[in-house]
Amino acid sequence: MALFERNKNVRADIIGEGLLKVEVSMLDNVHHISATFHISFPSREIKHAEADFKKAPYVGVCRQTSQKMANLVGIKINRGFTKRVIESVGGKDGCHQLVDQTLEMAKIMVQFIEKSYNFPIREYIEDAALMRKKVLEVYPKIKDMCWAYKVGNDHLFTKDIKCGLQEDLVI
């Protein structure tokens, strides 16, 4: 049995023209908190934010910080976002877990949705080497961030290497 275990889950769905719903949940030995965000796209502005504390060290007290989620409405995911999130929902009057969940939502926006929204993944899904090449073109900063995108590792992408993306998850 683990002394401590934490699981995070993030789900993003298109819920309207230019509007995404991002749900972030966290479950660990002490917490079960979920947060829901509506984000305008491509402007990346938070239009709605709410949180639900199902389990926390002091549920009745910790739950009170969920009202601070309204402070996120109108904030754009751009330079200075982390600082604005900490000021809006963190600190001594807030909750670090809500900061973490909000930043997790922003990572999804930046890492996946922002670039892949117009990225024709279906065109490359059958060819891992071509997919890697196209990803490196779209995400130039990913070079050397991991083994798969390490400069000089092109030779690893032989015909038997398959792309692990699932077509049904592609927006």
N, C-alpha and C positions, 0 to 999 in steps of 0.2 A: 504494500500500500504506500502510495506517495505521501510524503509529508505535506506537499502543496502541489496543486495542479490548477492551471488556468486555461480555459478555452475561449477563443474569440471567434465570432462568426459575423461575416459581413455579406449583405445581399443588396444588390442594386437592381432596380427595375425602372423602365420608362413608364411613367404614369400619365403622361400628356405631352403635347407638343412642347418641346424644350424644357421638360420637367422630369427630374429623376427622383425616385424615392430610394434612400439608402438607409438600411436598417443595420445597426451594429448591436450585437449582444455579447455579454461577457459572463461567463460562469466559472466560479472557482469555489474553493472551500468556504469562503466568507461572503461572496457576492453573487448575485444574479441580477444584472442590470441590463436593460435594453434602451436604445436610443433610436429615434426615427427622425430623419432629416428629409426635407424636400429641397432640392437644389435646382435652380434655373440653369439651363445649359444652352449655349456655351458660356454665359456670363459668370457661372460658378458662384452665384449668390445664394445664400441660405434664405429660403422663403418660409420655412417652418422647422422647428426643432422641439422635440419633447423627449422626456426620459421616464422610465418606469423602474422603480426599485422593487424587485420581487424578494430579494434577500440582501441584507447588508448588516454590518456590525450592529447598528441600531436603526432598524428599518424606519421607524416613526420619525426619527431625527434626520437620518440621511436622506430620506425621501423629500424633505423640505427643500433640499438643494435643486430638485428637479425644476422648480419654478424659474431658476436662473437660466434655463435653456432658452427662454424667450429673448434673452440678451443677445443671442447669436443671430437672430433674424436681421437680415440686411447686411451681414458681414460677407465679404467676398473671399474666396479661397485664392489668395495671392500673397505677395511678399508681406511679411509681418503678421500672417494669419495666426501662427502659434502664440505670439504675444497677445493678440486680441482675444484668442480663445481663453488663455489663462486669466486674463483680466475679466472676462465675461462670466466664466463658470467655475474658475479655480480659486486658489488662495484660501485664506482662513475663513472666508464666508461661502466657499464653494466646495467642490468635490473633485479630487484628482481623477477619479474614475470617469467622470463626465468629460474632463479635458482629454483623457486618453481615448475615449470613444469618439469624440469629435475629431481628433487628429487622425484616428483610424479611418474615419469617413473621408477625410481630406486625402489620405494616401491613396484610397481607391480612385478618387476623382483624378488625381495626378498620374498615378501609375498605370491605370488601365483605361478608364472611361474616356478621359480627355483625348488620348492618342488613338484609342481603338475605335472610337465612335465613327470616324471616317477612314479607318484602316480596313482594307478589304481582306480580312483574315481568310475568308472562304477561298480566295484565289490561291492561297499559299499553303493551305492546311495539309495537302498531300505531299509537300516537298519541304522537309525540315531545313535543309540547307538554304533554300530560297527564303523560307520564313525567317530564319536567323538573319539573313542579309537585309531583308526588308525591315525587320525590327530594329536593326542597327542603324538603318537610314532614318527611321522615324524617331528613335530614341538614341541619339548619338552619345548621350551622357552615360548610357548603360555599359559602354565599352569598359572592359576590365573590372566590372563590378561583381562578376561571378564567373565560374568555370565555363559555362555555356557561352558567355559573351566575351571571354578573354581573347584579346588580340592574338592572332597566331594559331587559334584552335579551329580554323576552318576545316582542316584535314579530318577532324573528328566527325564531321557531318557527312557520312557516307550514305549510300542508298538505303541501307538497312536501318538507319536512324529515323524514327517516326516522330511526328509532331504530337505532343501530348494534349493539345487543346481539343476541346469537345465542341463540335459545330453548334450544338444546341445552346451553348453558353455565349455565343458570339452575337453581339448586338449589331 
